[in-house]
Amino acid sequence: MTTPVNASDDVLKVYGNANMDETIDEDDIAYVEGVIKGTNEKTEFSDANYDGEVTEKDITQIKQIINGEESEITIVDSADRIVTVKKPVDRIICFHYGTTEAIQTIGASEKIVGVNRQIVEKTDFYKIEGSSNIGYVNDPDYEEILRLDPDVVFVFANVPVHQTRVENIRETLNKTDPGITVIGADFVGIERYVGELRQLGYILDKEAEAEEFIEFYNSWMEEIKGRLKDIPEDDRTKVYFEEYYPLNYNTYGEGSFGLHESVVTAGGNNIFSNHPGSFFEVDPEAVITQNPDVILKYEAGSYADAGNGFGGNAEKMDELRDEILNRSHRSSVKDRFK
């Protein structure tokens, strides 16, 4: 499979978006007409039906996408893989929470038939009641996946620790049932979120619902940026963000699956932002030396008794907080975090 030249995060990564903007509409038909006549340059997505050439068939495909009548749609997923999806998509399996939440956001939860073991019982937040447990990327339940007969399986796109596992899932399903389409998605990176959600809208025929939420999302992103723009870098809150697994003093750098990005977007300075790794262990003394204003502890899924989000165990969360405050390495600054 050939990886295309990446379009920017603002560009809708769907074949048929010939003029490389944020939507597929009549302007794309006009653009393809220009490509055919030789007055417009061929773009990455002007080959709407992805057959290797730009012809009248691509105009037909674009019209079908606009009208919601296409039998398939080709995208570049968040793992930068070209994927053709058969339409309509009625049965979905999700291997992580980000895609599950995004599907819920655009009102398509009823299509989810299977989720990973970490969220299968979190029906107090996710509208997934009745969905099956399909294991996790390190131990997928292939028998259950095949029994569920999904049209699409969503997997992690950019989590380094899961890349080999995700590729194994992709290869296994492709050999076992080529009719199942595997799509890489994240839905955690703040800058990439809008593009991913817009693309999901086209995959699930929920374009209007996706745009409605994007308008809401962008309005608050602009509000946050506006409030932070006049705060000098040196005056921003210094944050130590600790990972949940496998040991204490594991933290995050740039590229850490949206976590570093969340701190920065909220107006904080990640004290380990200059570290070359995404997930790494640090010396306890380095944390003290950096003298953070805030300590965040990420406790997730089946790795933590405290749980997370709605339905979390408050007593266990208190225990985690106390454990951090009572670490021997931190006695000299303990009082600042009570």
Backbone torsions as a table, in degrees:
resi	resn	phi	psi	omega
1	MET	NA	134.8	-179.4
2	THR	-95.0	130.5	177.1
3	THR	-84.9	128.1	-178.0
4	PRO	-75.5	165.1	170.3
5	VAL	-65.2	128.0	-173.3
6	ASN	-66.2	130.4	168.5
7	ALA	-79.2	161.1	178.8
8	SER	-67.8	165.3	-178.5
9	ASP	-63.9	-22.5	-179.2
10	ASP	-78.7	-19.1	-176.9
11	VAL	-82.5	132.1	174.5
12	LEU	-68.6	115.9	-174.3
13	LYS	-89.3	65.4	178.0
14	VAL	-130.9	131.0	177.6
15	TYR	-66.2	125.7	-170.3
16	GLY	123.0	-20.0	175.3
17	ASN	-82.8	68.2	-169.2
18	ALA	-63.2	-35.9	-178.1
19	ASN	-90.5	8.1	170.6
20	MET	58.5	47.9	175.5
21	ASP	-112.3	-141.9	-174.0
22	GLU	-106.3	4.2	-176.4
23	THR	-154.2	168.2	174.4
24	ILE	-112.8	119.0	-175.5
25	ASP	-152.4	-166.4	-177.6
26	GLU	-59.5	-28.5	178.9
27	ASP	-62.6	-31.2	178.9
28	ASP	-72.3	-35.1	174.7
29	ILE	-61.3	-46.8	179.2
30	ALA	-62.3	-37.4	-178.9
31	TYR	-66.6	-43.8	179.5
32	VAL	-64.6	-37.7	175.4
33	GLU	-57.8	-38.7	177.3
34	GLY	-68.1	-36.4	176.8
35	VAL	-63.1	-44.5	179.9
36	ILE	-62.5	-40.0	-180.0
37	LYS	-76.4	-16.5	-178.7
38	GLY	92.3	7.7	-179.9
39	THR	-94.2	-15.8	176.0
40	ASN	-118.4	147.9	178.2
41	GLU	-79.8	139.7	176.7
42	LYS	-64.3	133.6	179.3
43	THR	-110.0	175.4	-177.5
44	GLU	-57.8	-35.9	-173.4
45	PHE	-111.6	13.1	-179.4
46	SER	-75.9	-18.0	174.7
47	ASP	-83.1	77.4	-167.9
48	ALA	-59.7	-37.6	-179.8
49	ASN	-94.3	6.6	173.7
50	TYR	50.8	52.8	177.6
51	ASP	-112.0	7.5	175.0
52	GLY	97.0	-4.0	178.7
53	GLU	-148.2	157.1	-179.8
54	VAL	-103.6	114.9	-176.5
55	THR	-140.8	-174.0	176.9
56	GLU	-60.1	-26.0	179.0
57	LYS	-61.9	-30.4	178.7
58	ASP	-71.0	-33.9	175.0
59	ILE	-64.3	-41.5	177.4
60	THR	-61.3	-43.4	179.3
61	GLN	-62.3	-42.7	179.3
62	ILE	-62.8	-42.7	177.8
63	LYS	-60.4	-40.3	179.7
64	GLN	-66.8	-38.9	176.9
65	ILE	-62.7	-45.4	179.5
66	ILE	-58.7	-39.4	-177.1
67	ASN	-89.7	-1.2	-178.8
68	GLY	70.5	31.2	-175.5
69	GLU	-114.3	5.1	-175.9
70	GLU	-70.2	145.0	178.9
71	SER	-87.0	-17.1	175.7
72	GLU	-159.3	160.5	179.6
73	ILE	-141.8	139.1	-178.6
74	THR	-110.1	133.7	-175.7
75	ILE	-130.7	167.9	163.5
76	VAL	-108.3	112.2	-174.7
77	ASP	-78.1	-178.5	-174.7
78	SER	-72.6	-10.8	172.7
79	ALA	-93.0	10.7	-179.1
80	ASP	60.6	38.1	175.3
81	ARG	-110.6	139.4	175.8
82	ILE	-81.0	122.1	-174.8
83	VAL	-131.5	131.5	174.7
84	THR	-103.0	126.2	-175.3
85	VAL	-110.6	125.7	175.0
86	LYS	-74.3	138.9	-178.8
87	LYS	-112.9	151.5	-4.3
88	PRO	-79.4	160.3	175.5
89	VAL	-97.5	113.5	-175.5
90	ASP	-116.0	-21.4	-176.2
91	ARG	-130.4	119.7	-172.3
92	ILE	-125.3	141.0	169.9
93	ILE	-117.6	136.2	-179.6
94	CYS	-121.1	127.3	178.2
95	PHE	-90.9	-4.2	175.7
96	HIS	-151.3	164.1	-170.2
97	TYR	-67.2	-33.9	-174.3
98	GLY	-57.7	-48.1	179.5
99	THR	-69.3	-38.3	177.8
100	THR	-57.3	-46.1	-179.7
101	GLU	-66.6	-39.4	179.8
102	ALA	-64.0	-41.7	178.1
103	ILE	-62.9	-39.7	176.4
104	GLN	-63.8	-39.6	-177.7
105	THR	-58.5	-37.7	-178.3
106	ILE	-97.6	14.8	171.0
107	GLY	75.6	38.1	-179.4
108	ALA	-126.6	25.8	-176.9
109	SER	-59.7	-28.5	-177.5
110	GLU	-64.3	-15.0	179.4
111	LYS	-82.8	-14.1	-176.8
112	ILE	-81.2	120.4	-178.9
113	VAL	-111.2	-13.7	-179.8
114	GLY	-153.5	140.5	178.4
115	VAL	-137.8	168.8	-177.1
116	ASN	-74.6	166.3	-172.5
117	ARG	-65.5	-21.4	-178.0
118	GLN	-74.2	-23.1	-175.3
119	ILE	-122.2	1.5	-172.5
120	VAL	-60.4	-29.6	-178.6
121	GLU	-100.9	4.1	-176.9
122	LYS	-86.9	54.4	-178.5
123	THR	-77.5	-4.6	174.8
124	ASP	-74.6	-17.0	176.7
125	PHE	-119.6	-51.2	-179.4
126	TYR	-87.5	135.9	178.6
127	LYS	-85.9	70.1	-173.3
128	ILE	-126.5	21.3	-179.3
129	GLU	-58.4	129.2	-177.6
130	GLY	95.5	-8.3	177.6
131	SER	-74.9	146.5	-177.8
132	SER	-87.0	156.0	175.4
133	ASN	-84.8	117.4	-178.8
134	ILE	-108.1	22.1	178.1
135	GLY	79.7	-148.7	179.6
136	TYR	-140.1	173.8	-175.4
137	VAL	-62.4	-25.5	179.6
138	ASN	-84.8	-13.9	176.7
139	ASP	-151.9	63.5	-177.7
140	PRO	-64.8	142.2	177.7
141	ASP	-90.7	87.2	-175.6
142	TYR	-64.3	-34.1	179.3
143	GLU	-61.3	-43.6	179.9
144	GLU	-70.3	-39.0	178.4
145	ILE	-58.7	-47.0	-178.8
146	LEU	-68.9	-34.6	178.0
147	ARG	-63.7	-34.5	-178.6
148	LEU	-73.9	-16.2	175.5
149	ASP	52.9	57.8	-177.1
150	PRO	-75.4	153.2	169.6
151	ASP	-81.8	-39.0	-175.3
152	VAL	-136.7	141.1	171.7
153	VAL	-120.5	121.8	177.7
154	PHE	-94.4	131.1	178.7
155	VAL	-125.6	169.3	175.1
156	PHE	-60.6	145.4	178.4
157	ALA	-103.2	-41.5	-169.6
158	ASN	-134.8	42.4	174.5
159	VAL	-106.3	106.8	-173.1
160	PRO	-52.8	-40.4	-176.5
161	VAL	-67.1	-20.0	-176.8
162	HIS	-103.7	-0.3	-172.4
163	GLN	-58.5	-47.2	180.0
164	THR	-64.9	-40.6	-179.4
165	ARG	-64.5	-42.3	179.3
166	VAL	-64.4	-41.4	179.3
167	GLU	-64.8	-35.8	176.4
168	ASN	-63.7	-41.1	177.5
169	ILE	-62.7	-45.5	-179.4
170	ARG	-59.4	-48.2	-177.5
171	GLU	-67.3	-40.9	-178.9
172	THR	-64.3	-45.2	-179.6
173	LEU	-68.9	-36.5	179.0
174	ASN	-62.9	-38.1	178.9
175	LYS	-74.3	-38.1	-174.9
176	THR	-78.7	-43.0	-179.2
177	ASP	-149.1	90.9	-179.3
178	PRO	-60.2	-13.1	179.2
179	GLY	-76.1	-11.4	177.8
180	ILE	-88.7	125.7	179.1
181	THR	-96.8	128.8	179.3
182	VAL	-104.8	126.1	-176.8
183	ILE	-122.3	132.5	175.8
184	GLY	-88.8	129.3	179.8
185	ALA	-148.7	158.2	-179.8
186	ASP	-121.2	-60.1	-177.9
187	PHE	58.5	36.3	174.3
188	VAL	-129.5	-28.4	178.1
189	GLY	-72.4	127.5	-173.5
190	ILE	-65.6	-45.0	-177.9
191	GLU	-70.3	-31.5	-176.9
192	ARG	-90.3	-10.9	-171.7
193	TYR	-60.0	-45.4	-176.5
194	VAL	-60.5	-45.9	179.6
195	GLY	-62.3	-40.1	178.9
196	GLU	-66.0	-42.6	-178.0
197	LEU	-68.0	-39.8	178.8
198	ARG	-62.1	-42.9	177.9
199	GLN	-64.2	-41.1	177.6
200	LEU	-59.2	-37.6	177.4
201	GLY	-58.7	-40.0	178.1
202	TYR	-71.0	-36.1	179.4
203	ILE	-65.1	-39.5	-173.6
204	LEU	-103.4	10.6	-178.4
205	ASP	57.0	44.4	178.4
206	LYS	-129.0	42.6	-175.6
207	GLU	-61.2	-44.1	-177.0
208	ALA	-65.3	-41.6	179.9
209	GLU	-65.3	-39.3	177.7
210	ALA	-63.0	-44.8	-179.0
211	GLU	-64.8	-35.5	178.6
212	GLU	-61.6	-44.4	179.8
213	PHE	-71.6	-37.2	179.4
214	ILE	-59.9	-39.4	177.7
215	GLU	-61.4	-43.9	177.2
216	PHE	-63.1	-46.6	-178.4
217	TYR	-60.9	-49.3	-177.8
218	ASN	-64.5	-35.1	179.9
219	SER	-62.4	-38.6	179.3
220	TRP	-77.7	-32.9	175.1
221	MET	-62.2	-40.9	178.1
222	GLU	-66.8	-38.7	177.5
223	GLU	-61.6	-45.2	-179.9
224	ILE	-63.8	-47.2	179.6
225	LYS	-60.6	-39.0	179.9
226	GLY	-63.7	-39.8	-179.4
227	ARG	-71.3	-26.1	-175.3
228	LEU	-96.0	-16.3	-167.5
229	LYS	-61.2	-27.6	-177.1
230	ASP	-97.0	4.2	179.0
231	ILE	-88.1	117.5	-179.7
232	PRO	-58.9	148.3	-178.2
233	GLU	-54.8	-41.5	-176.5
234	ASP	-70.7	-16.3	-179.3
235	ASP	-95.9	0.7	-177.6
236	ARG	-81.1	153.0	-175.8
237	THR	-62.4	128.1	178.5
238	LYS	-85.5	125.9	-171.6
239	VAL	-121.6	131.0	166.8
240	TYR	-105.2	117.9	-175.1
241	PHE	-112.0	110.4	-173.4
242	GLU	-98.6	136.6	-179.5
243	GLU	-76.1	162.4	-177.8
244	TYR	-88.8	-15.4	-167.1
245	TYR	-156.1	140.4	5.1
246	PRO	-97.0	-17.3	-175.6
247	LEU	-134.3	163.5	171.1
248	ASN	-64.1	158.1	-179.4
249	TYR	67.5	27.6	164.4
250	ASN	-99.4	134.7	-174.6
251	THR	-140.4	-168.6	-169.5
252	TYR	-126.1	144.5	171.3
253	GLY	-119.5	-166.8	177.4
254	GLU	-62.4	146.5	-179.4
255	GLY	82.8	12.1	-174.6
256	SER	-91.3	55.4	169.7
257	PHE	57.5	39.5	174.4
258	GLY	87.6	-8.5	-174.2
259	LEU	-75.5	-49.7	173.9
260	HIS	-58.7	-43.3	-179.2
261	GLU	-60.1	-36.1	179.7
262	SER	-65.1	-42.2	179.0
263	VAL	-61.5	-47.2	-177.4
264	VAL	-65.3	-43.6	-178.9
265	THR	-63.2	-33.9	179.6
266	ALA	-79.2	-0.4	176.7
267	GLY	98.2	13.4	-179.8
268	GLY	-100.2	165.0	171.5
269	ASN	-112.1	115.3	175.0
270	ASN	-70.9	118.6	-173.7
271	ILE	-66.9	-14.1	177.6
272	PHE	-116.6	28.2	-177.2
273	SER	-65.5	-25.1	-176.9
274	ASN	-87.2	-1.4	177.8
275	HIS	-69.6	138.2	-176.1
276	PRO	-70.0	-16.2	-177.8
277	GLY	-90.6	169.1	176.0
278	SER	-92.3	-45.0	178.1
279	PHE	-131.2	127.3	-173.1
280	PHE	-160.6	162.0	178.0
281	GLU	-93.3	143.4	178.5
282	VAL	-125.1	158.4	176.9
283	ASP	-73.9	134.3	178.4
284	PRO	-54.3	-36.2	179.8
285	GLU	-64.7	-28.7	178.8
286	ALA	-66.9	-33.9	177.7
287	VAL	-65.7	-45.0	-179.6
288	ILE	-64.1	-42.0	-179.2
289	THR	-61.8	-39.3	-179.8
290	GLN	-72.2	-19.8	173.2
291	ASN	53.5	62.7	-177.3
292	PRO	-67.7	151.8	173.9
293	ASP	-82.4	-30.3	-175.5
294	VAL	-136.5	140.8	172.3
295	ILE	-116.2	125.0	174.7
296	LEU	-109.7	138.9	176.7
297	LYS	-120.8	120.4	-179.4
298	TYR	-93.6	109.9	176.8
299	GLU	-113.3	121.9	-169.5
300	ALA	-129.9	140.7	165.7
301	GLY	48.9	-139.2	-174.3
302	SER	-74.1	-6.2	178.5
303	TYR	-78.2	-14.9	-172.3
304	ALA	-133.4	132.2	176.8
305	ASP	-65.9	-25.0	-177.1
306	ALA	-71.0	-18.0	-175.8
307	GLY	69.4	-164.3	177.5
308	ASN	-158.7	158.2	178.6
309	GLY	63.7	-150.9	178.5
310	PHE	-62.0	139.1	179.3
311	GLY	85.2	8.1	178.7
312	GLY	-67.5	157.1	-178.3
313	ASN	-91.9	105.7	-174.7
314	ALA	-63.1	-38.3	-179.8
315	GLU	-64.5	-41.9	178.4
316	LYS	-65.9	-35.7	177.6
317	MET	-63.9	-39.4	176.2
318	ASP	-62.3	-39.9	179.2
319	GLU	-63.1	-41.1	178.7
320	LEU	-63.6	-42.9	178.0
321	ARG	-60.6	-46.6	-178.9
322	ASP	-63.8	-36.3	178.9
323	GLU	-61.1	-41.8	179.1
324	ILE	-66.4	-44.8	-177.6
325	LEU	-65.5	-27.4	-174.8
326	ASN	-100.9	8.5	175.6
327	ARG	-62.7	136.9	-176.6
328	SER	-61.7	-31.6	-178.6
329	HIS	-65.0	-21.5	-169.5
330	ARG	-109.3	11.1	-174.5
331	SER	-58.1	-31.7	-176.5
332	SER	-70.9	-20.7	-179.4
333	VAL	-121.8	11.0	-174.3
334	LYS	-55.2	-44.8	-174.1
335	ASP	-61.0	-25.7	-177.6
336	ARG	-69.1	-18.1	-174.2
337	PHE	-113.1	11.9	177.6
338	LYS	-77.1	NA	NA
